[in-house]
């Protein structure tokens, strides 16, 4: 199935079921998830301790959905592993009508979301289904009361435990764009990409108060083909540069994370910045990044800053179907 547009903040049409799955980073088609094989090597989450969970709240502002992202423990975020009975217990615990969760936007608490209906409510059909799939990651229908960024749709995070609020950056957007373009262009040049190839690309840049520097924000920028998720041919050549930059000791912004694409759309992975959030609980924020491939699935990752660079801390699922592989 061809990917639809991924940017939650620019959607202007009502979200269908497939579109909603794409927006939250799941597969638009149900396929058995090989990563979900049962066996002693898979450590199941102990729900008896009521572990802290990070969720994503997404979709139409007036009718959003909530889906679990991972478990917050041991100073990090980890994947939730459960069997069928465990996921239904999870839904009963966390998606109980009336349960309320603080929601976060731009690294700060902006309000709360309340569960209206869980995945497997008594006497009702599941909240959503996937073809050829018997067990899906549970979702909940929510009511949102939050001062989130304006828009028809929302893309927020929610947590069962309070998260540290990120600082506020006051860098002018024109300066953010200048720095973002400069760093991305330098990265592209070092990768052998001619500046002429960058002319048609769209710049997206944001300043983020991650806490890496107490005085200067982190800059996240990308140069991307506006058609990156809708090329007419998967064999089309595409260029994409995604960078994270922080101010160095000499006062100049330098790349601390890079992802460069210069090839066929069919084999290229694209990335976009989603938000930043303190999932480790150390007062600094991690970067939430969505990755996707033309004609394929999406998945959410978190990047952490360590030893002077950003690297992958966590990678979420790319498939909402939890059925084991066919045998």
KEBA-404325 format. One line per 2 residues: number of its first residue (from 1); their letters; for each residue x, y, z of N, C-alpha, C. Coordinates in steps of 0.001 Angstrom, whole numbers. Each point is the difference from the previous one (the first is absolute). Layout:
! residues N
NUM = A = X:Y:Z:X:Y:Z:X:Y:Z; ... .
This chain:
! residues 327
1 = XX = 842:-1192:0:-842:1192:0:879:1244:0; -320:973:-846:814:1185:-86:-162:856:1244 .
3 = XX = 1094:568:453:-45:840:1185:-744:1288:-278; -767:474:961:-610:1317:-101:901:1027:622 .
5 = XX = -420:1239:3:810:1035:627:109:-261:1489; 1150:336:579:287:-380:1372:-88:1153:981 .
7 = XX = -105:1213:-481:130:1125:917:-1322:307:678; -28:-266:1293:-1246:161:747:-445:1446:40 .
9 = XX = 937:922:22:-348:1406:171:-544:628:-1261; 65:-699:-1144:-464:601:-1242:-1159:-746:-630 .
11 = XX = -484:-1046:642:-1127:-730:-567:-1252:866:57; -746:31:-1096:-1216:813:-21:-1221:-850:-330 .
13 = XX = 227:-1284:-211:-1116:-878:-288:-261:-904:1186; -1215:-484:113:-330:-913:1096:852:-1248:-106 .
15 = XX = 391:-536:1154:870:-1165:35:-810:-1274:-139; 271:-764:-1048:-567:-1332:-130:803:-950:849 .
17 = XX = -396:-1261:47:682:-979:838:1445:-184:-435; 234:-166:-1306:1368:-171:-481:830:1229:273 .
19 = XX = -579:1179:-246:739:1239:216:399:141:1459; -897:-383:899:315:105:1421:1169:-889:368 .
21 = XX = 32:-1221:-551:1112:-890:295:1311:596:-483; -23:628:-1179:1213:598:-531:464:1143:889 .
23 = XX = -936:826:455:351:1167:801:699:-379:1288; -418:-1083:629:593:-387:1277:1188:-930:-157 .
25 = XX = 406:-260:-1226:1213:-773:-200:-201:-1490:-114; -1213:-448:-286:-239:-1426:-137:-212:-395:-1443 .
27 = XX = -89:-1286:-221:-208:-506:-1349:-1414:278:-462; -131:345:-1277:-1322:194:-584:-595:-1320:-462 .
29 = XX = 784:-1060:38:-488:-1323:-333:390:-966:1109; -877:-937:303:294:-957:1061:819:-1148:-568 .
31 = XX = 1167:-203:547:835:-1124:-352:531:-593:1291; 141:-1311:83:531:-595:1226:1338:608:350 .
33 = XX = 178:356:1245:1231:647:438:984:-1049:479; 1057:-216:-775:982:-1008:366:666:318:1321 .
35 = XX = 38:1302:326:672:396:1231:-777:-429:1230; -1257:-476:-197:-839:-345:1138:-41:-1488:277 .
37 = XX = 991:-755:-410:1:-1432:253:3:-294:1500; -844:-972:356:-12:-424:1389:1233:-840:280 .
39 = XX = 493:48:1197:1168:-817:335:664:530:1244; 867:-795:587:643:400:1245:911:1201:-148 .
41 = XX = 403:348:-1238:904:1128:-173:-715:1327:137; -1346:-13:-22:-773:1228:95:-415:213:1451 .
43 = XX = 477:1080:606:-344:303:1386:-1312:768:29; -1027:-609:553:-1314:638:79:-27:1050:1106 .
45 = XX = -697:1083:-274:-130:1078:971:-874:-447:1171; 477:234:1212:-743:-330:1214:-973:1142:292 .
47 = XX = -1271:-252:-205:-1008:1041:209:-407:160:1452; 406:-940:852:-429:56:1397:543:1227:720 .
49 = XX = 1117:538:-489:590:1191:617:-552:1290:-596; -952:-134:-915:-605:1143:-681:1098:933:-547 .
51 = XX = 809:-486:-932:1137:779:-502:-434:1268:-717; 901:976:-26:-276:1273:-667:109:-174:-1511 .
53 = XX = -964:564:-712:-109:-184:-1444:3:1361:-706; 689:46:-1137:-62:1159:-884:-949:-333:-1140 .
55 = XX = -919:925:-286:-972:-166:-1074:182:1096:-1047; -561:-241:-1162:-143:1043:-1005:-1483:261:-198 .
57 = XX = -374:1278:-6:-1376:421:-237:-18:672:-1363; -832:-484:-902:68:460:-1381:-1385:-2:-626 .
59 = XX = -107:650:-1129:-1233:-33:-781:-763:1303:67; -1284:-63:-282:-823:1192:18:-64:581:1408 .
61 = XX = 125:1302:83:-10:661:1313:-1276:-307:783; -1121:-110:-687:-1273:-240:682:-270:-1477:263 .
63 = XX = 817:-883:-543:-200:-1441:187:1339:-726:-88; 933:320:896:1342:-602:-101:29:-1433:515 .
65 = XX = 1066:-688:-352:261:-1346:479:1311:-6:790; 147:-972:888:1214:-144:794:526:-1414:-165 .
67 = XX = 1308:-124:-242:629:-1302:-208:1290:-54:808; 313:-1133:627:1229:-73:798:1242:11:-887 .
69 = XX = 1033:705:483:1283:75:-704:1026:-906:654; 98:56:1328:978:-817:709:-153:143:1497 .
71 = XX = 774:-778:734:-16:52:1456:1182:839:476; -239:873:976:1031:875:543:557:-632:1276 .
73 = XX = 1248:-446:-76:615:-610:1181:1514:-46:-203; 697:-118:1124:1464:-119:-22:675:1148:-740 .
75 = XX = -593:1186:86:601:1167:-632:-31:-28:-1508; -953:-726:-575:-91:-77:-1457:-1429:-356:-386 .
77 = XX = -222:-238:-1292:-1282:-480:-491:236:-1341:-679; -869:-953:269:163:-1343:-526:-1292:-458:-666 .
79 = XX = 120:-954:-911:-1159:-521:-705:-864:-837:940; -1296:96:-169:-945:-789:788:-195:-1359:-673 .
81 = XX = 295:-1057:728:-187:-1365:-502:-1036:-709:867; -1105:-407:-611:-1073:-688:708:-621:-1045:-917 .
83 = XX = -649:-998:586:-792:-954:-764:-1419:522:-142; -876:-809:-590:-1373:455:-244:-706:375:1291 .
85 = XX = 76:-854:1017:-671:306:1263:627:1217:671; 1319:157:-177:682:1146:583:-438:1312:-625 .
87 = XX = -158:12:-1321:-446:1231:-659:-1428:353:405; -823:-998:212:-1370:300:422:-22:485:1449 .
89 = XX = 902:-524:821:128:519:1354:531:1431:-34; 957:258:-880:541:1355:-173:-1123:972:-360 .
91 = XX = -849:-404:-937:-1108:858:-415:-946:272:1167; -273:-1032:792:-897:172:1139:590:930:1053 .
93 = XX = 1329:-10:131:660:830:1006:145:1453:-443; 480:197:-1222:389:1339:-436:-1050:692:-864 .
95 = XX = -881:-773:-632:-996:582:-895:-1397:-61:600; -53:16:1311:-1284:-15:693:-680:1362:-146 .
97 = XX = -1268:48:-391:-701:1281:-138:132:856:1258; 349:1245:-207:208:927:1106:1451:185:385 .
99 = XX = 883:-913:-432:1430:152:298:519:1265:-673; 791:760:729:471:1303:-490:1518:36:-26 .
101 = XX = 557:548:-1076:1446:60:-176:432:1406:-408; 1126:425:550:574:1276:-399:569:-127:-1401 .
103 = XX = -253:1001:-839:508:-17:-1369:1070:1074:-162; 931:-268:-925:1174:847:-193:139:409:-1463 .
105 = XX = 370:1257:-181:257:543:-1327:1212:912:104; 936:-145:-921:1237:776:35:724:-181:1339 .
107 = XX = -61:-1224:541:731:-326:1202:-607:476:1301; -1216:561:-67:-607:567:1203:-1438:-494:163 .
109 = XX = -430:-99:1271:-1382:-393:277:-943:1095:-483; -1035:-386:-758:-914:987:-570:-1462:-292:337 .
111 = XX = -252:-1011:831:-1372:-317:352:-149:-1476:298; -1153:-547:-273:-209:-1413:277:-952:-618:-1029 .
113 = XX = 32:-1312:-61:-907:-765:-860:-667:-1065:854; -1294:-205:-218:-790:-937:790:-545:-1103:-898 .
115 = XX = 104:-1237:479:-475:-1156:-774:-1522:-4:-52; -545:-108:-1230:-1434:-190:-189:-355:-1470:-170 .
117 = XX = 832:-691:-764:-258:-1416:-280:1315:-712:-234; 133:-1177:592:1186:-801:-211:-117:-862:-1244 .
119 = XX = 994:-826:-192:65:-832:-1203:-1060:-1092:15; -109:-686:1128:-910:-1128:85:-1052:273:1078 .
121 = XX = -854:972:-249:-1054:341:950:-1049:-1113:20; -531:-260:1183:-991:-1064:158:-1188:234:-932 .
123 = XX = -348:-1053:-731:-1183:64:-838:175:772:-1288; 1213:423:-316:230:769:-1218:1063:-673:-855 .
125 = XX = -43:335:-1282:1059:-461:-882:1302:708:363; 1142:-573:-373:1268:696:253:-14:1402:-604 .
127 = XX = 725:898:589:12:1392:-452:461:111:-1450; 909:-882:-410:387:-51:-1407:419:-1428:-327 .
129 = XX = 40:-319:-1266:427:-1327:-448:984:158:-1152; 754:-1060:-262:890:-81:-1148:-330:-1275:-765 .
131 = XX = 51:35:-1310:-299:-1219:-766:1010:-1094:291; -508:-1221:119:850:-1185:208:826:103:1284 .
133 = XX = -545:645:1013:710:172:1265:-974:-227:1149; 426:-777:991:-876:-294:1134:353:798:1247 .
135 = XX = 1258:467:104:424:749:1182:725:1265:-436; -554:1132:387:582:1290:-351:490:732:1250 .
137 = XX = 942:911:-183:390:875:1099:-1228:790:430; -356:-27:1278:-1227:678:424:90:1514:-123 .
139 = XX = -1121:573:-389:-148:1445:-32:-1177:392:873; -75:1287:294:-1127:525:760:-507:1260:-672 .
141 = XX = -1314:191:43:-611:1239:-467:58:1001:1149; 435:1232:-301:286:969:1045:-821:1278:-154 .
143 = XX = -82:731:1104:-483:1376:5:1170:875:410; 304:1006:-799:1187:812:212:-355:1361:567 .
145 = XX = 705:394:1037:-118:1345:569:1418:531:157; 504:636:-1040:1405:401:-10:197:1237:-859 .
147 = XX = 991:788:377:393:1186:-761:1119:-374:-958; -296:-911:-904:996:-451:-975:24:955:-1179 .
149 = XX = 1027:-171:-848:118:835:-1185:-1250:-108:-863; -374:1124:-604:-1230:50:-784:79:-954:-1181 .
151 = XX = -1154:-534:-371:-66:-885:-1148:-1193:-924:99; -381:-554:-1144:-1135:-922:-48:354:-1317:676 .
153 = XX = 1274:-385:-71:442:-1240:611:1008:290:1106; 261:-1010:816:976:128:1080:995:-1150:-81 .
155 = XX = 1188:236:512:1027:-1027:140:723:304:1303; -476:-606:1083:473:281:1344:514:-1285:641 .
157 = XX = 679:164:1135:376:-1149:815:-729:104:1331; -223:-1135:629:-631:-56:1314:770:-985:857 .
159 = XX = -48:200:1298:768:-847:900:-758:-241:1289; 241:-1184:581:-615:-307:1285:749:652:1151 .
161 = XX = 1218:456:-249:761:683:1046:354:1404:-474; 150:951:929:377:1354:-406:1392:10:-633 .
163 = XX = 135:720:-1104:1283:154:-669:508:1423:193; 1327:156:51:567:1335:148:-394:877:-1184 .
165 = XX = -430:1219:288:-288:942:-1079:1294:500:-616; 30:30:-1323:1164:545:-702:9:1515:125 .
167 = XX = 1163:578:-217:99:1447:-4:-645:604:-1236; 25:1295:-86:-590:727:-1128:1120:691:-760 .
169 = XX = 1:-135:-1312:989:680:-821:-628:1207:-670; 763:1072:-80:-512:1240:-586:788:416:-1241 .
171 = XX = 690:-925:-605:725:309:-1233:-991:306:-1109; 213:1083:-711:-891:392:-1087:12:-1058:-1094 .
173 = XX = -1164:-244:-609:-95:-1053:-1008:924:268:-1183; 192:1255:-344:904:308:-1114:1420:-479:302 .
175 = XX = 434:140:1241:1331:-463:390:43:-1526:51; -1085:-614:470:-83:-1465:4:130:-524:-1425 .
177 = XX = -715:617:-935:62:-432:-1401:1402:190:-568; 636:1118:331:1338:272:-524:989:-1057:480 .
179 = XX = -34:-287:1297:921:-999:558:-308:-1381:-561; -1292:-349:-33:-388:-1306:-498:425:-220:-1442 .
181 = XX = -218:990:-856:391:-134:-1404:1516:-82:-142; 701:812:779:1462:4:-91:577:-1364:391 .
183 = XX = -453:-544:1132:534:-1282:460:-395:-1116:-964; -1261:-25:-441:-457:-1050:-917:754:66:-1323 .
185 = XX = 261:1201:-471:738:157:-1257:1434:-486:144; 619:293:1127:1374:-472:232:50:-1523:71 .
187 = XX = -1010:-599:640:-52:-1464:86:-192:-597:-1393; -893:600:-791:-231:-493:-1356:1270:99:-836 .
189 = XX = 699:1116:129:1234:194:-774:1038:-1055:374; 114:-285:1295:987:-992:437:-373:-1409:-461 .
191 = XX = -1304:-215:-308:-458:-1294:-502:70:-75:-1519; 526:1049:-623:159:-6:-1452:-1224:424:-772 .
193 = XX = -954:644:659:-1207:466:-670:199:1442:-447; -220:246:-1275:174:1344:-542:-1080:927:540 .
195 = XX = 371:1260:245:-968:956:530:-1163:198:-953; 226:-176:-1305:-1089:144:-971:-1105:-1011:260 .
197 = XX = 378:-1172:523:-994:-1044:285:-873:353:1197; 426:983:782:-745:391:1192:-1020:1097:-279 .
199 = XX = 91:607:-1184:-811:1182:-290:-1497:-263:82; -435:-1192:-411:-1433:-294:-18:-511:-598:1304 .
201 = XX = 875:-170:976:-395:-635:1247:-606:1002:969; -878:-486:823:-687:830:985:749:-25:1318 .
203 = XX = 253:1174:572:671:93:1300:-1029:-32:1119; 268:-845:987:-788:-20:1231:987:65:1142 .
205 = XX = -115:1021:824:960:186:1083:-722:448:1263; 482:-481:1134:-601:342:1281:1093:95:1051 .
207 = XX = -158:933:928:899:130:1138:-623:-706:1195; 788:-826:685:-506:-839:1081:860:204:1248 .
209 = XX = -651:287:1108:714:162:1273:209:-1376:627; 1024:-702:-452:248:-1368:466:739:-48:1328 .
211 = XX = 710:1082:338:825:-18:1191:1442:-377:-273; 344:-296:-1258:1396:-285:-348:866:1196:339 .
213 = XX = -510:1188:-301:661:1253:367:-986:847:780; 464:597:1062:-888:843:807:-276:1339:-669 .
215 = XX = 807:348:-996:-124:1306:-637:-516:-59:-1429; 205:-1109:-682:-362:-81:-1416:-872:-1219:-270 .
217 = XX = -1037:165:-819:-864:-1144:-306:661:-955:-985; -512:-1204:-28:353:-962:-1038:-818:331:-1245 .
219 = XX = 627:-88:-1173:-697:253:-1255:-209:-1328:-717; -1254:-270:-361:-332:-1185:-792:-491:493:-1359 .
221 = XX = 647:-465:-1061:-338:502:-1328:7:-1125:-1019; -798:182:-1033:11:-964:-1097:-203:728:-1321 .
223 = XX = 624:-532:-1023:-252:375:-1388:-626:-1218:-641; -1213:145:-500:-743:-1174:-462:-833:335:-1221 .
225 = XX = -112:-951:-902:-870:127:-1168:-1435:74:497; -751:1051:-339:-1388:87:463:-841:-1211:-402 .
227 = XX = 460:-764:-1007:-743:-1178:-455:567:-1284:594; 728:99:1093:730:-1159:528:-892:-1179:320 .
229 = XX = -1278:238:253:-882:-1124:311:-1019:-251:-1101; 228:582:-1172:-967:-213:-1075:653:60:-1382 .
231 = XX = 1257:-446:-107:637:-24:-1314:-835:-823:-972; -46:469:-1255:-768:-728:-1012:662:-1320:-344 .
233 = XX = 1305:-108:245:716:-1235:-263:999:-248:1105; 30:-1243:509:948:-334:1052:1435:11:-507 .
235 = XX = 174:73:-1337:1347:21:-564:531:1416:-177; -802:993:373:456:1377:-92:1168:240:956 .
237 = XX = 917:833:-439:1121:376:871:-482:1055:991; 460:-115:1220:-393:963:1026:1186:352:874 .
239 = XX = -54:1197:572:1020:481:922:-685:455:1281; 574:-380:1119:-573:373:1298:1132:127:1012 .
241 = XX = -7:1089:747:1004:225:1040:-724:340:1294; 271:-776:1044:-577:254:1324:1164:170:972 .
243 = XX = 27:1118:709:1126:266:895:-492:527:1340; 790:-289:1028:-140:630:1309:1316:729:257 .
245 = XX = -90:1233:462:1205:799:204:-28:657:1366; 1173:62:621:152:667:1296:1190:938:-68 .
247 = XX = -48:1042:833:1069:997:-9:1244:-566:674; 1109:81:-708:1271:-514:502:713:1051:836 .
249 = XX = 1154:-391:544:752:894:869:456:1268:-676; 170:-47:-1339:423:1195:-724:-1156:919:-365 .
251 = XX = -1218:-356:448:-1164:844:-258:-749:-333:-1271; 530:-913:-824:-634:-372:-1257:-858:-1256:185 .
253 = XX = -1113:-47:-761:-832:-1201:6:630:-1061:-889; 107:-1207:546:578:-1118:-736:-919:-1213:98 .
255 = XX = -16:-837:-1042:-900:-1164:10:363:-1001:1093; -1014:-445:734:180:-1023:1025:-802:-1260:-317 .
257 = XX = -747:43:-1094:-683:-1168:-539:-305:297:-1453; 221:-961:-896:-286:208:-1414:-633:-1242:-601 .
259 = XX = -879:235:-958:-595:-1073:-799:-126:548:-1418; 673:-645:-956:64:507:-1366:-498:-1058:-970 .
261 = XX = -851:421:-931:-521:-861:-1051:381:614:-1344; 524:-825:-893:321:432:-1360:-118:-1231:-892 .
263 = XX = -1247:-329:-399:-199:-1227:-756:-1450:-206:-384; -365:-1241:-328:-1360:-334:-411:-966:135:1175 .
265 = XX = -1171:519:-303:-1012:173:1046:-385:-1329:640; -9:-1065:-800:-461:-1297:505:893:-550:1099 .
267 = XX = 1260:372:11:944:-550:978:452:1047:1010; -691:1125:48:434:1106:853:-859:115:1246 .
269 = XX = 631:236:1115:-683:253:1263:-20:1494:267; -1176:533:277:-165:1410:298:-226:181:1503 .
271 = XX = 351:1164:511:-194:281:1415:-595:1393:177; -798:137:1030:-532:1318:346:-71:127:1515 .
273 = XX = 163:1213:475:-90:298:1427:-1461:18:424; -286:-662:1133:-1360:-39:535:-130:915:1208 .
275 = XX = 855:-195:1003:-66:792:1229:1216:-348:848; 96:598:1170:1049:-363:947:-631:-175:1364 .
277 = XX = 561:-930:786:-633:-412:1238:1037:-628:907; -123:236:1301:949:-582:949:-465:-1394:405 .
279 = XX = 277:-985:-844:-422:-1368:301:962:-689:958; 1242:486:97:982:-629:887:-133:481:1436 .
281 = XX = -693:1124:205:-212:501:1349:1203:672:617; 924:491:-848:1214:630:514:4:1512:-157 .
283 = XX = -1113:576:-434:-84:1442:-155:333:506:-1383; 648:-806:-830:270:349:-1391:-1021:-727:-883 .
285 = XX = -279:560:-1174:-1009:-637:-840:638:-836:-1101; -709:-1065:-358:367:-824:-1142:-812:461:-1209 .
287 = XX = 492:-296:-1189:-660:414:-1235:-824:-1152:-563; -1277:253:-247:-865:-987:-648:53:240:-1506 .
289 = XX = 377:-1032:-739:176:104:-1450:-789:-1116:-670; -741:349:-1037:-718:-1002:-779:802:-334:-1250 .
291 = XX = 138:-1281:-273:675:-467:-1206:-1001:-730:-873; 138:144:-1318:-884:-719:-904:696:-263:-1325 .
293 = XX = -503:-983:-706:496:-364:-1316:-1148:75:-986; 282:529:-1176:-1009:112:-1045:-621:-1360:-256 .
295 = XX = -1340:-78:122:-703:-1246:-218:67:-964:1159; 568:434:1139:170:-903:1130:-572:549:1282 .
297 = XX = 438:-583:1113:-512:381:1308:795:1158:589; -499:505:1101:710:1011:764:295:-546:1394 .
299 = XX = 953:592:667:249:-352:1391:570:1218:716; -218:34:1295:424:1112:834:1283:-375:724 .
301 = XX = 964:916:13:1224:-203:762:201:1166:948; 754:-259:1063:442:1066:886:1518:66:-62 .
303 = XX = 532:1215:-162:1436:228:3:406:606:1337; 1126:-453:538:535:562:1230:1358:643:-272 .
305 = XX = 318:1020:789:1291:673:-142:981:-619:983; 1091:-511:-532:989:-681:828:1369:128:-639 .
307 = XX = 979:370:790:1385:120:-473:119:908:-1219; -739:1112:32:142:1006:-1042:-765:-254:-1277 .
309 = XX = -893:-1001:-24:-745:-289:-1223:-1355:-611:350; -918:72:-961:-1305:-624:144:16:-1386:-635 .
311 = XX = -571:-983:679:-68:-1360:-523:-1321:-627:424; -353:-1105:-641:-1292:-633:241:-61:-628:1387 .
313 = XX = -1011:406:756:-270:-560:1315:-1056:-1092:-66; -994:205:-864:-1147:-908:-42:-608:7:-1390 .
315 = XX = -433:-1166:-452:-700:-114:-1279:-1321:-710:230; -1089:637:-402:-1318:-574:195:-387:-966:-1094 .
317 = XX = -1162:-582:147:-511:-949:-983:-401:709:-1289; 87:-734:-1082:-483:502:-1279:-1281:-709:-420 .
319 = XX = -498:-876:838:-1179:-784:-337:-926:-78:1201; -1263:318:-211:-956:-39:1099:-593:-1385:199 .
321 = XX = 232:-926:-893:-499:-1361:167:1000:-792:836; -490:-607:1075:865:-716:930:-54:-1510:-177 .
323 = XX = -695:-465:-1029:-34:-1440:-249:1406:-525:-269; 275:-1213:474:1275:-624:-307:63:-385:-1465 .
325 = XX = 1198:-313:-508:138:-380:-1400:-715:-1312:-290; -460:-132:-1211:-686:-1231:-406:960:-1172:43 .
327 = X = -483:-1116:442:836:-1196:95:-534:-1082:-930 .
